[in-house]
Amino acid sequence: MRSVLFLMAAAQVAALPAHAQMRPAGYPRSYDTLIAAARTEGGLTIYGNADRAELVGVVAAFRRTYPGIAVRYADLGSLDIYRRLVSETRAKRPSADLVWSSAMALQVKLINDGYAQSYASPEKPALPSQAVWKNMGYGVTAEPIGIVYNRRLIPDASMPRSHVALERMLRVRRAAFTGKVTTFDPARSNVGYLYLAEDLAITRDTRALLRAIAATKPVLQARTEPMLAAVATGKQAIAYNVIGSYALEQAKRDRRLGVVLPTDYTIVTSRIAFIARDARAPASAKLFLDFLLSRRGQVLLAARSLWPVRLDVAARRLPIPQSRPIRVGPQLLVHLDRITRQRFLRDWQAILAGAPQP
């Protein structure tokens, strides 16, 4: 576990106005019952892997809307989220009420294995069809996967803008970029594995790019933060397949970082949220999920570079031909198949070792 942050305590909201608890416009009257039930629960616990700073504004707005409902946010790694929810649920111990993670395949597996409960959010009609699965899994964001570079080492005008151009530059200038490229280690990172698998599914040209990356003796990481830090300092020049929300947000504050969303195609991923099957505060969890999916919640997420999934929220978007969204659904389970994963990692290790590839 990275850390646990108690973003909101019930005592802190006692003085907030009661009128803030009115049901949102357009919601059914039955929602009043849900709000009343949530007030008796004492707050909810969220297991998530979004940075705390990205959620402060959302939680503050939520507490103004629903005073008296505490939000306890456990900031965990994606695999920790999975393991804790499973072990705690099996042991019948208190666990998360809302589970929200960027590890799409693990989230779908938890849903498929019965760790989620069905909930038809009032916000569902405003969401793209590919963002909802079985009224259980909700894709809350639509975040691009990009390439980050050090603007001192690679001038903006010289930075490749496509996967093909990146492969060409790394191949031609291999010596200059040896030890200067970093990316996820798919053996240690579920999201890194997912992104590479999606790359390979989109185009066979990915193998040529991976061979070019491998030839630079890349530094492999399990998390985004070390990659961004290394590129910012110039220790590395390029970070490949970085979660765009983190990169774009950090680039706002650090002019050393540049971010490319490849023009040939850009993978778009989503942070999937669901209500835990054995949630002890299910009403509060439903209120928070609905708030995340509402126009107001989506605007607040977009302000932190967490691109909204809703199309009726003004935000930066990719051209449709460029965007390759990963659908929320059972096809993601393929990536967790043991034999499929082992075959993928064998191929990846062979590429890193420079072995001939078919």
C-alpha positions, 0 to 999 in steps of 0.5 A: 500500500502506498498510503491511506488518506482520510480526505473527509471526516464526518465532523468536518461537514457538520456545519455545512448547509443541509440544503446542499443534500437536495437530489440532483436535477433529473434524478428520480424521487427515489434518490431521496431515499438513497441520500437518507440511507447514505447519511446513516452509514457514516461515510464510505471507503474507496480503494483507488490508484489515482493520485490524491491531488487529483481527487481533492477538488472532487471530494470537496465538491462532493462533501458540499453536495452531501454534508455529513458523508465521510470519504476515506480514500486508500491510495493503493497500487492496482495489484494491491487493490485486487488482492486486498478486496479479494482477501478481505471479502473472503475473510468477511472483513471490512473492505472497500465500498467503491473500487476505482482503478486504472487496471482495467483487466483486473477490475473486469476480473473482479466484476466477473468473479462476483466482487461487484454489485449491480447498480443502474446509475442515473448518469448511465444514459449520458455515458458512451455504451463502451464505458458501461458493462453489466450495470456494474463496471463504469468507465469514469475517464477516457485517458490517452496513453502517450509518449513523454520526452525531455524537451532539452534533450529532444527539441519539440520540432525533432520529437517524433509524433507517431509510433512509426516515426519513433521507431525510425528515430530510435533505430537510426540513433540507437547509440544516442538513446542507449540507456535513455528510454524508459517504459513499463515492465509488463511483468510487474505492471498490469497496465503496462502489460495491457498497453503493450498488448493493445499496441500489438493488437492494433498493428504488427508494426509494434514489433519493429518499435519494440525491437528498436526500444529493446536495442536501447537497453530500456529502463523498465519501471512498475509505476509512472512516477519514476519514469516521469521523474527520470525524464524530467531530470534528463536521466532518460530522454523518452518514456513510452506508453505513459498514462496521459493524465499524469504526464499532462498534469505534470507537464503543466508544472514542469516545462522540461517535459513534453507530451506526444499523443501519437497521431497514427493512433493513441490508446485511450484507457479508462479508470473503471469503478464499481460498487463492492458486492459486500459494501458496508456503505453501499448508498454512500458509494452509489452517491459518490459514483454518480457524482464522478459520472455527473457533469459536475464531477467530470468537469472537476476531473478534467481540470486535473487532466483526467479526461472525461468519459462524457461527451457532453463535457467540454474538454480536450479530445482526440480526433476519432480516427486517432483514438483507440478506446479500450472497451469496458467488458469481458474481452479484457479477461483475455489479457489475464489468461495465464497461458496468453500472459506467459506467451506474451512475456516470453516474446517480450523477453526474447525481444529484449534479448535481441532474439529473432522474432517471427 
